Amino acid sequence: MTSLVFLIPIALLLGLGGLAAFFWAMRSGQFDDLDGAANRILIDEDEDGDEASEEDKP
């Protein structure tokens, strides 16, 4: 029973810390462009990519 005296405030502090981190992430723009990061990995912006692709041609 005495462990609940310590565990409940610790749980509340961790929850408040998670909530604060979530609001910080929202304010800093982490969730503004959800699809952009997923699409950027598919775009080949490498300038040397054209030379490498021409070298691969027989």
Predicted model as a PDB file, atoms N, CA, C, CB and O in Angstrom, pLDDT in the B-factor column:
MODEL        1                                                                  
ATOM      1  N   MET A   1       0.823  -1.200   0.000  1.00 84.00           N  
ATOM      2  CA  MET A   1       0.000   0.000   0.000  1.00 84.00           C  
ATOM      3  C   MET A   1       0.858   1.252   0.000  1.00 84.00           C  
ATOM      4  CB  MET A   1      -0.931   0.005   1.200  1.00 84.00           C  
ATOM      5  O   MET A   1       0.498   2.271  -0.590  1.00 84.00           O  
ATOM      6  N   THR A   2       2.000   1.159   0.671  1.00 90.00           N  
ATOM      7  CA  THR A   2       2.856   2.344   0.704  1.00 90.00           C  
ATOM      8  C   THR A   2       3.524   2.587  -0.646  1.00 90.00           C  
ATOM      9  CB  THR A   2       3.917   2.199   1.792  1.00 90.00           C  
ATOM     10  O   THR A   2       3.941   3.705  -0.950  1.00 90.00           O  
ATOM     11  N   SER A   3       3.624   1.521  -1.457  1.00 92.00           N  
ATOM     12  CA  SER A   3       4.235   1.723  -2.775  1.00 92.00           C  
ATOM     13  C   SER A   3       3.336   2.568  -3.674  1.00 92.00           C  
ATOM     14  CB  SER A   3       4.525   0.369  -3.443  1.00 92.00           C  
ATOM     15  O   SER A   3       3.834   3.257  -4.564  1.00 92.00           O  
ATOM     16  N   LEU A   4       2.036   2.529  -3.461  1.00 93.00           N  
ATOM     17  CA  LEU A   4       1.119   3.356  -4.254  1.00 93.00           C  
ATOM     18  C   LEU A   4       1.340   4.841  -3.998  1.00 93.00           C  
ATOM     19  CB  LEU A   4      -0.330   2.987  -3.944  1.00 93.00           C  
ATOM     20  O   LEU A   4       1.086   5.668  -4.873  1.00 93.00           O  
ATOM     21  N   VAL A   5       1.802   5.173  -2.825  1.00 94.00           N  
ATOM     22  CA  VAL A   5       2.074   6.574  -2.505  1.00 94.00           C  
ATOM     23  C   VAL A   5       3.171   7.112  -3.415  1.00 94.00           C  
ATOM     24  CB  VAL A   5       2.477   6.730  -1.021  1.00 94.00           C  
ATOM     25  O   VAL A   5       3.166   8.291  -3.768  1.00 94.00           O  
ATOM     26  N   PHE A   6       4.113   6.248  -3.795  1.00 95.00           N  
ATOM     27  CA  PHE A   6       5.194   6.683  -4.689  1.00 95.00           C  
ATOM     28  C   PHE A   6       4.844   6.475  -6.160  1.00 95.00           C  
ATOM     29  CB  PHE A   6       6.479   5.933  -4.359  1.00 95.00           C  
ATOM     30  O   PHE A   6       5.208   7.285  -7.012  1.00 95.00           O  
ATOM     31  N   LEU A   7       4.135   5.385  -6.451  1.00 97.00           N  
ATOM     32  CA  LEU A   7       3.885   5.043  -7.841  1.00 97.00           C  
ATOM     33  C   LEU A   7       2.853   5.950  -8.510  1.00 97.00           C  
ATOM     34  CB  LEU A   7       3.432   3.621  -7.931  1.00 97.00           C  
ATOM     35  O   LEU A   7       2.997   6.267  -9.691  1.00 97.00           O  
ATOM     36  N   ILE A   8       1.845   6.362  -7.806  1.00 97.00           N  
ATOM     37  CA  ILE A   8       0.809   7.215  -8.404  1.00 97.00           C  
ATOM     38  C   ILE A   8       1.372   8.588  -8.794  1.00 97.00           C  
ATOM     39  CB  ILE A   8      -0.368   7.390  -7.423  1.00 97.00           C  
ATOM     40  O   ILE A   8       1.101   9.044  -9.905  1.00 97.00           O  
ATOM     41  N   PRO A   9       2.134   9.258  -7.944  1.00 97.00           N  
ATOM     42  CA  PRO A   9       2.721  10.534  -8.404  1.00 97.00           C  
ATOM     43  C   PRO A   9       3.720  10.353  -9.543  1.00 97.00           C  
ATOM     44  CB  PRO A   9       3.409  11.235  -7.245  1.00 97.00           C  
ATOM     45  O   PRO A   9       3.808  11.199 -10.433  1.00 97.00           O  
ATOM     46  N   ILE A  10       4.475   9.253  -9.519  1.00 97.00           N  
ATOM     47  CA  ILE A  10       5.419   9.007 -10.613  1.00 97.00           C  
ATOM     48  C   ILE A  10       4.655   8.790 -11.917  1.00 97.00           C  
ATOM     49  CB  ILE A  10       6.320   7.781 -10.301  1.00 97.00           C  
ATOM     50  O   ILE A  10       5.057   9.302 -12.962  1.00 97.00           O  
ATOM     51  N   ALA A  11       3.559   8.035 -11.865  1.00 98.00           N  
ATOM     52  CA  ALA A  11       2.749   7.803 -13.056  1.00 98.00           C  
ATOM     53  C   ALA A  11       2.142   9.099 -13.567  1.00 98.00           C  
ATOM     54  CB  ALA A  11       1.649   6.789 -12.762  1.00 98.00           C  
ATOM     55  O   ALA A  11       2.094   9.329 -14.775  1.00 98.00           O  
ATOM     56  N   LEU A  12       1.681   9.941 -12.662  1.00 98.00           N  
ATOM     57  CA  LEU A  12       1.122  11.228 -13.069  1.00 98.00           C  
ATOM     58  C   LEU A  12       2.187  12.129 -13.683  1.00 98.00           C  
ATOM     59  CB  LEU A  12       0.474  11.924 -11.876  1.00 98.00           C  
ATOM     60  O   LEU A  12       1.919  12.821 -14.665  1.00 98.00           O  
ATOM     61  N   LEU A  13       3.392  12.130 -13.118  1.00 98.00           N  
ATOM     62  CA  LEU A  13       4.469  12.943 -13.678  1.00 98.00           C  
ATOM     63  C   LEU A  13       4.876  12.449 -15.060  1.00 98.00           C  
ATOM     64  CB  LEU A  13       5.678  12.937 -12.746  1.00 98.00           C  
ATOM     65  O   LEU A  13       5.120  13.259 -15.954  1.00 98.00           O  
ATOM     66  N   LEU A  14       4.952  11.136 -15.252  1.00 98.00           N  
ATOM     67  CA  LEU A  14       5.284  10.597 -16.568  1.00 98.00           C  
ATOM     68  C   LEU A  14       4.202  10.929 -17.588  1.00 98.00           C  
ATOM     69  CB  LEU A  14       5.483   9.083 -16.488  1.00 98.00           C  
ATOM     70  O   LEU A  14       4.505  11.237 -18.741  1.00 98.00           O  
ATOM     71  N   GLY A  15       2.954  10.868 -17.172  1.00 98.00           N  
ATOM     72  CA  GLY A  15       1.860  11.231 -18.071  1.00 98.00           C  
ATOM     73  C   GLY A  15       1.905  12.693 -18.450  1.00 98.00           C  
ATOM     74  O   GLY A  15       1.690  13.041 -19.611  1.00 98.00           O  
ATOM     75  N   LEU A  16       2.181  13.551 -17.486  1.00 98.00           N  
ATOM     76  CA  LEU A  16       2.295  14.985 -17.779  1.00 98.00           C  
ATOM     77  C   LEU A  16       3.504  15.267 -18.663  1.00 98.00           C  
ATOM     78  CB  LEU A  16       2.396  15.796 -16.474  1.00 98.00           C  
ATOM     79  O   LEU A  16       3.460  16.143 -19.526  1.00 98.00           O  
ATOM     80  N   GLY A  17       4.581  14.522 -18.445  1.00 98.00           N  
ATOM     81  CA  GLY A  17       5.760  14.683 -19.305  1.00 98.00           C  
ATOM     82  C   GLY A  17       5.462  14.275 -20.738  1.00 98.00           C  
ATOM     83  O   GLY A  17       5.892  14.946 -21.676  1.00 98.00           O  
ATOM     84  N   GLY A  18       4.736  13.189 -20.916  1.00 98.00           N  
ATOM     85  CA  GLY A  18       4.348  12.770 -22.261  1.00 98.00           C  
ATOM     86  C   GLY A  18       3.421  13.765 -22.921  1.00 98.00           C  
ATOM     87  O   GLY A  18       3.542  14.039 -24.115  1.00 98.00           O  
ATOM     88  N   LEU A  19       2.509  14.299 -22.160  1.00 98.00           N  
ATOM     89  CA  LEU A  19       1.590  15.304 -22.698  1.00 98.00           C  
ATOM     90  C   LEU A  19       2.334  16.586 -23.080  1.00 98.00           C  
ATOM     91  CB  LEU A  19       0.487  15.620 -21.674  1.00 98.00           C  
ATOM     92  O   LEU A  19       2.049  17.198 -24.109  1.00 98.00           O  
ATOM     93  N   ALA A  20       3.282  16.978 -22.245  1.00 98.00           N  
ATOM     94  CA  ALA A  20       4.083  18.164 -22.557  1.00 98.00           C  
ATOM     95  C   ALA A  20       4.920  17.933 -23.814  1.00 98.00           C  
ATOM     96  CB  ALA A  20       4.996  18.529 -21.368  1.00 98.00           C  
ATOM     97  O   ALA A  20       5.061  18.840 -24.634  1.00 98.00           O  
ATOM     98  N   ALA A  21       5.476  16.735 -23.976  1.00 97.00           N  
ATOM     99  CA  ALA A  21       6.264  16.426 -25.177  1.00 97.00           C  
ATOM    100  C   ALA A  21       5.382  16.439 -26.415  1.00 97.00           C  
ATOM    101  CB  ALA A  21       6.957  15.057 -25.037  1.00 97.00           C  
ATOM    102  O   ALA A  21       5.812  16.889 -27.478  1.00 97.00           O  
ATOM    103  N   PHE A  22       4.168  15.958 -26.291  1.00 95.00           N  
ATOM    104  CA  PHE A  22       3.234  15.974 -27.418  1.00 95.00           C  
ATOM    105  C   PHE A  22       2.898  17.403 -27.832  1.00 95.00           C  
ATOM    106  CB  PHE A  22       1.952  15.216 -27.059  1.00 95.00           C  
ATOM    107  O   PHE A  22       2.911  17.724 -29.021  1.00 95.00           O  
ATOM    108  N   PHE A  23       2.598  18.260 -26.862  1.00 96.00           N  
ATOM    109  CA  PHE A  23       2.281  19.652 -27.198  1.00 96.00           C  
ATOM    110  C   PHE A  23       3.501  20.382 -27.747  1.00 96.00           C  
ATOM    111  CB  PHE A  23       1.744  20.389 -25.967  1.00 96.00           C  
ATOM    112  O   PHE A  23       3.360  21.232 -28.626  1.00 96.00           O  
ATOM    113  N   TRP A  24       4.694  20.069 -27.248  1.00 96.00           N  
ATOM    114  CA  TRP A  24       5.915  20.670 -27.791  1.00 96.00           C  
ATOM    115  C   TRP A  24       6.103  20.252 -29.251  1.00 96.00           C  
ATOM    116  CB  TRP A  24       7.149  20.259 -26.946  1.00 96.00           C  
ATOM    117  O   TRP A  24       6.476  21.068 -30.094  1.00 96.00           O  
ATOM    118  N   ALA A  25       5.846  18.989 -29.536  1.00 94.00           N  
ATOM    119  CA  ALA A  25       5.990  18.511 -30.915  1.00 94.00           C  
ATOM    120  C   ALA A  25       4.973  19.171 -31.833  1.00 94.00           C  
ATOM    121  CB  ALA A  25       5.837  16.989 -30.974  1.00 94.00           C  
ATOM    122  O   ALA A  25       5.283  19.478 -32.984  1.00 94.00           O  
ATOM    123  N   MET A  26       3.763  19.391 -31.333  1.00 93.00           N  
ATOM    124  CA  MET A  26       2.749  20.055 -32.152  1.00 93.00           C  
ATOM    125  C   MET A  26       3.142  21.497 -32.440  1.00 93.00           C  
ATOM    126  CB  MET A  26       1.385  20.011 -31.457  1.00 93.00           C  
ATOM    127  O   MET A  26       2.975  21.967 -33.565  1.00 93.00           O  
ATOM    128  N   ARG A  27       3.661  22.204 -31.443  1.00 94.00           N  
ATOM    129  CA  ARG A  27       4.030  23.609 -31.620  1.00 94.00           C  
ATOM    130  C   ARG A  27       5.254  23.774 -32.507  1.00 94.00           C  
ATOM    131  CB  ARG A  27       4.287  24.255 -30.273  1.00 94.00           C  
ATOM    132  O   ARG A  27       5.397  24.793 -33.181  1.00 94.00           O  
ATOM    133  N   SER A  28       6.139  22.783 -32.514  1.00 94.00           N  
ATOM    134  CA  SER A  28       7.355  22.906 -33.317  1.00 94.00           C  
ATOM    135  C   SER A  28       7.147  22.458 -34.759  1.00 94.00           C  
ATOM    136  CB  SER A  28       8.471  22.098 -32.690  1.00 94.00           C  
ATOM    137  O   SER A  28       8.081  22.518 -35.559  1.00 94.00           O  
ATOM    138  N   GLY A  29       5.939  22.009 -35.107  1.00 88.00           N  
ATOM    139  CA  GLY A  29       5.640  21.678 -36.487  1.00 88.00           C  
ATOM    140  C   GLY A  29       5.976  20.263 -36.895  1.00 88.00           C  
ATOM    141  O   GLY A  29       6.141  19.994 -38.085  1.00 88.00           O  
ATOM    142  N   GLN A  30       6.081  19.362 -35.962  1.00 85.00           N  
ATOM    143  CA  GLN A  30       6.419  17.978 -36.282  1.00 85.00           C  
ATOM    144  C   GLN A  30       5.311  17.286 -37.063  1.00 85.00           C  
ATOM    145  CB  GLN A  30       6.709  17.205 -35.011  1.00 85.00           C  
ATOM    146  O   GLN A  30       5.579  16.350 -37.817  1.00 85.00           O  
ATOM    147  N   PHE A  31       4.074  17.731 -36.894  1.00 85.00           N  
ATOM    148  CA  PHE A  31       2.945  17.067 -37.530  1.00 85.00           C  
ATOM    149  C   PHE A  31       2.348  17.890 -38.671  1.00 85.00           C  
ATOM    150  CB  PHE A  31       1.879  16.773 -36.502  1.00 85.00           C  
ATOM    151  O   PHE A  31       1.234  17.607 -39.112  1.00 85.00           O  
ATOM    152  N   ASP A  32       3.064  18.896 -39.152  1.00 86.00           N  
ATOM    153  CA  ASP A  32       2.525  19.741 -40.212  1.00 86.00           C  
ATOM    154  C   ASP A  32       2.464  19.022 -41.552  1.00 86.00           C  
ATOM    155  CB  ASP A  32       3.356  20.993 -40.345  1.00 86.00           C  
ATOM    156  O   ASP A  32       1.470  19.137 -42.269  1.00 86.00           O  
ATOM    157  N   ASP A  33       3.499  18.292 -41.895  1.00 84.00           N  
ATOM    158  CA  ASP A  33       3.563  17.642 -43.200  1.00 84.00           C  
ATOM    159  C   ASP A  33       3.774  16.142 -42.996  1.00 84.00           C  
ATOM    160  CB  ASP A  33       4.703  18.253 -44.075  1.00 84.00           C  
ATOM    161  O   ASP A  33       4.910  15.668 -42.950  1.00 84.00           O  
ATOM    162  N   LEU A  34       2.695  15.414 -42.877  1.00 83.00           N  
ATOM    163  CA  LEU A  34       2.799  13.986 -42.592  1.00 83.00           C  
ATOM    164  C   LEU A  34       3.129  13.182 -43.839  1.00 83.00           C  
ATOM    165  CB  LEU A  34       1.510  13.479 -41.981  1.00 83.00           C  
ATOM    166  O   LEU A  34       3.803  12.157 -43.743  1.00 83.00           O  
ATOM    167  N   ASP A  35       2.670  13.620 -45.004  1.00 85.00           N  
ATOM    168  CA  ASP A  35       2.914  12.860 -46.233  1.00 85.00           C  
ATOM    169  C   ASP A  35       4.216  13.241 -46.915  1.00 85.00           C  
ATOM    170  CB  ASP A  35       1.772  13.057 -47.193  1.00 85.00           C  
ATOM    171  O   ASP A  35       4.730  12.467 -47.721  1.00 85.00           O  
ATOM    172  N   GLY A  36       4.757  14.400 -46.618  1.00 84.00           N  
ATOM    173  CA  GLY A  36       5.961  14.863 -47.289  1.00 84.00           C  
ATOM    174  C   GLY A  36       7.165  13.980 -47.024  1.00 84.00           C  
ATOM    175  O   GLY A  36       7.919  13.668 -47.947  1.00 84.00           O  
ATOM    176  N   ALA A  37       7.353  13.578 -45.798  1.00 78.00           N  
ATOM    177  CA  ALA A  37       8.502  12.729 -45.480  1.00 78.00           C  
ATOM    178  C   ALA A  37       8.378  11.372 -46.144  1.00 78.00           C  
ATOM    179  CB  ALA A  37       8.642  12.559 -43.970  1.00 78.00           C  
ATOM    180  O   ALA A  37       9.379  10.797 -46.570  1.00 78.00           O  
ATOM    181  N   ALA A  38       7.176  10.859 -46.236  1.00 82.00           N  
ATOM    182  CA  ALA A  38       6.971   9.561 -46.881  1.00 82.00           C  
ATOM    183  C   ALA A  38       7.226   9.651 -48.375  1.00 82.00           C  
ATOM    184  CB  ALA A  38       5.553   9.050 -46.621  1.00 82.00           C  
ATOM    185  O   ALA A  38       7.714   8.692 -48.973  1.00 82.00           O  
ATOM    186  N   ASN A  39       6.904  10.796 -48.996  1.00 85.00           N  
ATOM    187  CA  ASN A  39       7.117  10.951 -50.437  1.00 85.00           C  
ATOM    188  C   ASN A  39       8.552  11.329 -50.773  1.00 85.00           C  
ATOM    189  CB  ASN A  39       6.176  11.998 -50.990  1.00 85.00           C  
ATOM    190  O   ASN A  39       9.040  10.987 -51.850  1.00 85.00           O  
ATOM    191  N   ARG A  40       9.245  12.038 -49.861  1.00 83.00           N  
ATOM    192  CA  ARG A  40      10.609  12.471 -50.137  1.00 83.00           C  
ATOM    193  C   ARG A  40      11.575  11.307 -50.272  1.00 83.00           C  
ATOM    194  CB  ARG A  40      11.083  13.394 -49.052  1.00 83.00           C  
ATOM    195  O   ARG A  40      12.577  11.414 -50.979  1.00 83.00           O  
ATOM    196  N   ILE A  41      11.291  10.207 -49.609  1.00 83.00           N  
ATOM    197  CA  ILE A  41      12.179   9.055 -49.696  1.00 83.00           C  
ATOM    198  C   ILE A  41      12.100   8.410 -51.074  1.00 83.00           C  
ATOM    199  CB  ILE A  41      11.834   8.032 -48.613  1.00 83.00           C  
ATOM    200  O   ILE A  41      13.023   7.702 -51.479  1.00 83.00           O  
ATOM    201  N   LEU A  42      11.013   8.645 -51.796  1.00 86.00           N  
ATOM    202  CA  LEU A  42      10.854   8.055 -53.116  1.00 86.00           C  
ATOM    203  C   LEU A  42      11.406   8.923 -54.230  1.00 86.00           C  
ATOM    204  CB  LEU A  42       9.414   7.777 -53.372  1.00 86.00           C  
ATOM    205  O   LEU A  42      11.620   8.436 -55.340  1.00 86.00           O  
ATOM    206  N   ILE A  43      11.644  10.212 -53.957  1.00 85.00           N  
ATOM    207  CA  ILE A  43      12.134  11.139 -54.973  1.00 85.00           C  
ATOM    208  C   ILE A  43      13.649  11.038 -55.048  1.00 85.00           C  
ATOM    209  CB  ILE A  43      11.692  12.595 -54.663  1.00 85.00           C  
ATOM    210  O   ILE A  43      14.337  11.170 -54.036  1.00 85.00           O  
ATOM    211  N   ASP A  44      14.162  10.807 -56.239  1.00 81.00           N  
ATOM    212  CA  ASP A  44      15.594  10.694 -56.440  1.00 81.00           C  
ATOM    213  C   ASP A  44      16.133  12.056 -56.836  1.00 81.00           C  
ATOM    214  CB  ASP A  44      15.929   9.627 -57.512  1.00 81.00           C  
ATOM    215  O   ASP A  44      15.977  12.476 -57.982  1.00 81.00           O  
ATOM    216  N   GLU A  45      16.770  12.755 -55.895  1.00 75.00           N  
ATOM    217  CA  GLU A  45      17.308  14.080 -56.156  1.00 75.00           C  
ATOM    218  C   GLU A  45      18.806  14.043 -56.369  1.00 75.00           C  
ATOM    219  CB  GLU A  45      16.973  15.014 -55.021  1.00 75.00           C  
ATOM    220  O   GLU A  45      19.447  15.093 -56.409  1.00 75.00           O  
ATOM    221  N   ASP A  46      19.367  12.885 -56.502  1.00 71.00           N  
ATOM    222  CA  ASP A  46      20.794  12.742 -56.668  1.00 71.00           C  
ATOM    223  C   ASP A  46      21.185  13.136 -58.093  1.00 71.00           C  
ATOM    224  CB  ASP A  46      21.236  11.300 -56.354  1.00 71.00           C  
ATOM    225  O   ASP A  46      20.683  12.559 -59.058  1.00 71.00           O  
ATOM    226  N   GLU A  47      22.086  14.126 -58.225  1.00 65.00           N  
ATOM    227  CA  GLU A  47      22.500  14.583 -59.551  1.00 65.00           C  
ATOM    228  C   GLU A  47      23.345  13.540 -60.259  1.00 65.00           C  
ATOM    229  CB  GLU A  47      23.274  15.888 -59.445  1.00 65.00           C  
ATOM    230  O   GLU A  47      23.330  13.455 -61.487  1.00 65.00           O  
ATOM    231  N   ASP A  48      24.074  12.754 -59.503  1.00 62.00           N  
ATOM    232  CA  ASP A  48      24.894  11.713 -60.106  1.00 62.00           C  
ATOM    233  C   ASP A  48      24.062  10.507 -60.508  1.00 62.00           C  
ATOM    234  CB  ASP A  48      25.990  11.290 -59.149  1.00 62.00           C  
ATOM    235  O   ASP A  48      24.582   9.580 -61.130  1.00 62.00           O  
ATOM    236  N   GLY A  49      22.794  10.503 -60.168  1.00 55.00           N  
ATOM    237  CA  GLY A  49      21.933   9.375 -60.485  1.00 55.00           C  
ATOM    238  C   GLY A  49      21.751   9.197 -61.978  1.00 55.00           C  
ATOM    239  O   GLY A  49      21.633   8.069 -62.456  1.00 55.00           O  
ATOM    240  N   ASP A  50      21.726  10.314 -62.737  1.00 55.00           N  
ATOM    241  CA  ASP A  50      21.570  10.205 -64.185  1.00 55.00           C  
ATOM    242  C   ASP A  50      22.809   9.574 -64.821  1.00 55.00           C  
ATOM    243  CB  ASP A  50      21.304  11.589 -64.800  1.00 55.00           C  
ATOM    244  O   ASP A  50      22.692   8.758 -65.735  1.00 55.00           O  
ATOM    245  N   GLU A  51      23.977   9.944 -64.346  1.00 54.00           N  
ATOM    246  CA  GLU A  51      25.208   9.377 -64.880  1.00 54.00           C  
ATOM    247  C   GLU A  51      25.320   7.902 -64.552  1.00 54.00           C  
ATOM    248  CB  GLU A  51      26.415  10.124 -64.339  1.00 54.00           C  
ATOM    249  O   GLU A  51      25.761   7.100 -65.376  1.00 54.00           O  
ATOM    250  N   ALA A  52      24.916   7.551 -63.340  1.00 52.00           N  
ATOM    251  CA  ALA A  52      25.005   6.154 -62.940  1.00 52.00           C  
ATOM    252  C   ALA A  52      24.018   5.310 -63.724  1.00 52.00           C  
ATOM    253  CB  ALA A  52      24.754   6.007 -61.441  1.00 52.00           C  
ATOM    254  O   ALA A  52      24.316   4.168 -64.074  1.00 52.00           O  
ATOM    255  N   SER A  53      22.820   5.874 -64.007  1.00 55.00           N  
ATOM    256  CA  SER A  53      21.830   5.102 -64.746  1.00 55.00           C  
ATOM    257  C   SER A  53      22.255   4.934 -66.201  1.00 55.00           C  
ATOM    258  CB  SER A  53      20.454   5.776 -64.667  1.00 55.00           C  
ATOM    259  O   SER A  53      21.946   3.914 -66.817  1.00 55.00           O  
ATOM    260  N   GLU A  54      22.975   5.939 -66.774  1.00 56.00           N  
ATOM    261  CA  GLU A  54      23.454   5.805 -68.150  1.00 56.00           C  
ATOM    262  C   GLU A  54      24.602   4.805 -68.240  1.00 56.00           C  
ATOM    263  CB  GLU A  54      23.901   7.165 -68.694  1.00 56.00           C  
ATOM    264  O   GLU A  54      24.781   4.146 -69.264  1.00 56.00           O  
ATOM    265  N   GLU A  55      25.372   4.694 -67.171  1.00 56.00           N  
ATOM    266  CA  GLU A  55      26.466   3.734 -67.182  1.00 56.00           C  
ATOM    267  C   GLU A  55      25.949   2.308 -67.091  1.00 56.00           C  
ATOM    268  CB  GLU A  55      27.427   4.014 -66.040  1.00 56.00           C  
ATOM    269  O   GLU A  55      26.593   1.375 -67.571  1.00 56.00           O  
ATOM    270  N   ASP A  56      24.788   2.142 -66.474  1.00 58.00           N  
ATOM    271  CA  ASP A  56      24.229   0.806 -66.325  1.00 58.00           C  
ATOM    272  C   ASP A  56      23.624   0.296 -67.624  1.00 58.00           C  
ATOM    273  CB  ASP A  56      23.183   0.798 -65.233  1.00 58.00           C  
ATOM    274  O   ASP A  56      23.405  -0.905 -67.780  1.00 58.00           O  
ATOM    275  N   LYS A  57      23.350   1.219 -68.571  1.00 55.00           N  
ATOM    276  CA  LYS A  57      22.746   0.786 -69.829  1.00 55.00           C  
ATOM    277  C   LYS A  57      23.771   0.038 -70.673  1.00 55.00           C  
ATOM    278  CB  LYS A  57      22.184   1.993 -70.610  1.00 55.00           C  
ATOM    279  O   LYS A  57      24.938   0.428 -70.722  1.00 55.00           O  
ATOM    280  N   PRO A  58      23.346  -1.027 -71.332  1.00 53.00           N  
ATOM    281  CA  PRO A  58      24.298  -1.784 -72.158  1.00 53.00           C  
ATOM    282  C   PRO A  58      24.608  -1.115 -73.477  1.00 53.00           C  
ATOM    283  CB  PRO A  58      23.768  -3.159 -72.422  1.00 53.00           C  
ATOM    284  O   PRO A  58      25.392  -1.642 -74.267  1.00 53.00           O  
TER     285      PRO A  58                                                      
ENDMDL                                                                          
END                                                                             
